[in-house]
Amino acid sequence: MLKQVHQFQQQATTYFLGEQLANLGNHVDRNRAVLVIDENVERHHGHVLHDWKKIVVASGEEVKNMTTVEKIIDGLIGYEADRKTTLVGIGGGMLTDVAGFAASIYMRGIPFGFVPTTLLAQVDASIGGKNGVSHGKQKNLLGVIRQPAFILFDYTLPLSMPSEEWHNGFAEIIKYACIMDAALFDYLEANISKALAKDVSVLQYLVEKSVAAKTKVVLEDELETGMRRWLNFGHTLGHAVEKLEHIAHGKAVAIGMVAATRFSEKLLNLPNASTLRLIKLINDYQLPVAFTSDKEAVFDIFKLDKKREKDVIHFVLLEEIGKATTMPVPITELKQLLQDL
């Protein structure tokens, strides 16, 4: 087990890297806090937090909605939470998104923090201040940008995840490598066996590289007017696939990244060798690459994408592995690119 805790501050957020869930009370007053905890996390780790005030919610993307937000708010009211109460979300990316949103609207905003428990949440979902819920077919349509007071990273928590969920988390790490870190791409290629075997030193390296990458982007562009759009690489199509096929976020993003590199070949002359290299890496991490969804249904979801402005979508493409760019692609052209996949 890693014993050294690294602490650093990113403007409004303090990161506790390598900390343990059992030490949560060192960073927030349990008498002035309420936990929102995923039912699976409660079952496996709830005993560590037996004397805290808790609101237990169901797991799964299908409950990422206003009904769950209302349950959290009702729980806060039941505990007589006030403006100085800290809400702590403990779970995967769905949980942290919903908990952050509930905290942001309760009494017009109370402090909140996260303990991400999945690989996907540790490397991506809990970082950056995006909080919200889905509505209908539109993923994350309702939400706010508001930073957590702290994020506690316990590297032992993701180790108990099922293998499929473990693989799911690598999609976002591969994304960072594609958009801004060619050396990370090389590292992922060289350490496949260790990563899939849940080597803790590899996990520590990948989480800390991912945290640094996303933090850098968020600090430069919190409100997503420029560089932060790169974090949507693979997500425009991925979110549509996720909603239509009801598959895990990482799997959908993997399919979306391959499609985006195909688009990059046509729009930016990205070498086909780069696309094939990405496909191999995604396959090696046991994630899907084939796009098989109904194209008309995907396009219908595209049309309401949050990155759309009038008749164009700001689509994230690759100039090369390790270097992304954003291009305004007309909706009509995007439809044709989709048909050609």
N, C-alpha and C positions, 0 to 999 in steps of 0.2 A: 504494500500500500504506500502511496506517496504521502509523505509526512510534511513536506514543505509547502506552506501556503504563500502564494504570491498575491499581493494586493496592489491594485492600481486604479486610478480614477480617470474616467473619460467624461469630463465635464460633469453632468448631473449624476452619473452612474458610477458606483464603486464595484469593481470586479474582485471576487474572492476566488482565485484560481487554485484548485487542489484542496479546497476546504472540505469538511465533512458535514453531511446533513445534521448529524447529532449536535454540531456546534452552532446551529442556527441562532440559538439564544445569545451567543456572543455578539451578534450583529443587529439584533432587533429585540426589543423588550416584549417578552411573551405576554405580559399583562396589558400591552397596548397594541397587540397584533391579532389578526384573524387569518387563518390559513384557508386557502382554497386548494383542495387536493383531489387529484384524480383517484377514482375508486380503486384502480389497479395498484397505484402507488400506496394508497392507504392500506391495502391488503398486505403488501410486501414490506413496507417501511413505516407504517403508521405507529407501530409500537415505540419507535424512536421519539415520536412527538405526542405521546399519549396525554400529556397534561396541557396541551395547547387548545385554544378555541378553533374549531374546524368547521368548514363547509365542504362536504364530500359531494363531488359531481360525477356524472357518468363520463366514460371515455369515448373517443371516436369523433370523427369529423361531422357526423350527422347531428351531433348536439352542439355544434358551433353556431349557436343562434341566440336570439333574444330571450327565448325561454330559459336558457341556462343563465344568461345575464340576470334575469329577474330572480332566479333562484338564489344567486349570489347576493343580490341586493336585499332580498327578503332575509337572508341569513345575517347580513350586516345589521339590518334593523333589529333582528332578534337579539343580537349581541349588544345592541345599543352603541354601535360604533359611531365615533364622532370624527371630526376633521383631522384629528391627530392620530387616529388609528392607522396602522400600517397593514395593508392587505398583502399577503405573500402567496403567490401562485406556485404550486409544486406539482409538476407533471410535464407532459410533452408540449409540443408547439401549440396544439389546440387550446390546452389549459392556460398557458401563459398569455396567449392572445386574448382569450375571453376574460381572464382575471384582470389583466391590464386595462381592458375596456371598461369593465365594471368599476374598477377603482377610479378611472378617469371621469366617470359621470356621477358617481355617488357623492352627494353633497358638493357637486361641481368640482370634484377632484380630491382624493386623499392619497397619501404616499403609498407606494407599492414596491415590492421586490419579487424576484423570481428565484426558484431553485429548479432549473431544467433537468429532467431525469432521463431523457432520451438523447441519443447521439445527434439526431436532427435538431432538437431544441437547443442543445449545447453549442452547436456550431453555427446556428442560423436563427431559428425562430424567436428565441428569447432576447436577441440582441437588436438594438436599433430603434426601439420605441414605437413600432407599428403594433397597434392593438385593435382588435375588432372581431366581427362575426360575419358569417356568410348570410345571404338572403336569396331564396329561390335557387336559381342555377348559377348565381354570381358569387364567386368565392371572395370573401373579405370585402364585400361591397360597403359595409357600414363600419366605421371605425375612426380612430384618432391617432395622431402621432404625439406620444408623450413618453418620456424616458423613465425607466424604473430607477428607484433610489439605489438599488444594489442588485447584483446577480451572483449567486453562490454556485460554483461549479464543483460538484462532487464527482470525481472521475470514476468512482466505483459504481455509481447508480446505473449508467448505461450497460454495464457488463452483464447485468441480469436480464437484459432484453432478449427476446427470441431472435434467432439468426436473421429472419426476414426483416425485422425492424432494424437490426444492426446494419444490414446492407442499405436499407432505406436512407439512413443518415449520410451515406457517402455521396449521394447525388449532389448535395449542397457543397460539400468539400471539393468535388470535381468542378463544380461551377466556379468557385473562387479561383481554382487553378486555371480554368479556361479564360476568365475575364481579366486577370491581373497578376498571375504568378506562375510563370512557366516552370520555375524551379520546383514548385509544389506539385505540378503535374508530373515532373520527373520522379519526385519522391513517391508519389502514389503508384507509379509504374514499378518502382524498385522495391516497394514494401507491401505488395499485395498479400502475401502469405501471412505476414505478421499482423497486418490490419484485420484480416478476416478471422484470425485466431484471437482477436481482442487483446493484443499485446498492450499493456497499460502505458508503456513508454511511447508507443506509436500514437495511442489515443491522446496522451497529454500533448504531444507535438502537434497533432492535427487540430485539436480543439484550440490551442493557443495561437496557432497560425490563422485559423479561421476567425477567432475573436479579433485578432489584430487587423485582419483584412477588412472585416465588416465595420469595425470601429473607425478605421481610417476613412472609409467611404462615407459613413454616417456623419462624422465630424465635418467633412468637407461639404456635404450636401444633405442635411437632415430632411429637408422637405421635398426631395426627389425632383429637382429641376434639371439635373445634369448627370453627374457621375453615378449617383445612387441608382439611376435607372438600370445600370449594368447588372445590378443584383437580380434583375428580372430575367436574366438570360435563361432561356428554356421554360420560363414561367407563363408566358402569354398562351402558348399552345398547351403547356403542361397543365395549367389550371382548368382549361376546357376538357382535356382528357380525364383529369381527376374527377371532375363533376359528372361526366358522362359514363365513365367506366367504373366509378366507385373504387378506384385503386389508391394505394398509398401515395402520399405527396411525392416522396423521393422517386418512386417508379414513374410517376407522371412527368416529373421534371427531367428525368433521364431521357424519356421519349421526346420531350420538348427540346432538349439540348441538341439531340441528333437532328431534329427537323430544322432548328435554327442554324446549324452548321451547313445543312443542305442549302438553306436560303442564302447563307454567306457565300457559298460557292458561286451562286448565280448573280448575287448583287455586288459582291466585293472581290470576286475571283480568289476566294480562299482555296488553297490547293486541296484536291480530293484526298491527298495523303493525310492531311490534318484531320479531315472528317473520319477517315478509317482509323486513325490513331485514337480518336475519342471513342469511337464505337468499340474498339478493342478494350479500352480501359473500363468503359461502362459494363461491358460483358464480363470482364474479369472481376468486377465487384458485384456480379450476380444481379444486375439490374437490367430491365428491358430496353430495347432500342427500336423496336418495330412500331410504326404508327399504323394502327388498324381501325381507328374510330371512324364513324360516319362524318365525312368531310363537311357536309351541309350543316350538320348539328354543331360541329366545332366552329364553323364560321358564324353561326347565329350567336354563339357565346362571345366570339372575338369582337363582334360589333359593339358590345357593351363593356369592353375592356377598359380599365381605369387609365390606361396609357393612350387612349384614343383622344385626338383633338380634331374635331370636325371630320374630315374625310381621310385622315391618316392615323396610323398607329405608330408610336415611337418604338420601333422594334430593335432589340439588342442583337447585334451580329458580332462575328469574330473577324478581325483583320488577320490575326494569327493566334496560335495557342498562347495564352498569356496576355492578350491585348484585345479588349472589346471596344465597340463603338455603338452609338445609337443612331439609327437612320429612320427618318419619317417615311414610312412605306404606305402608299395609297391603299385604301381598303380593297379596291378592285384588283390591284396587283397582288396583294396578299392572298386574295381568293384564288387567283390563278396559280400562285406558288403552292398553295395548299393542294390544289387539284393535281399538280405535277409530282407530289410526294409519292 
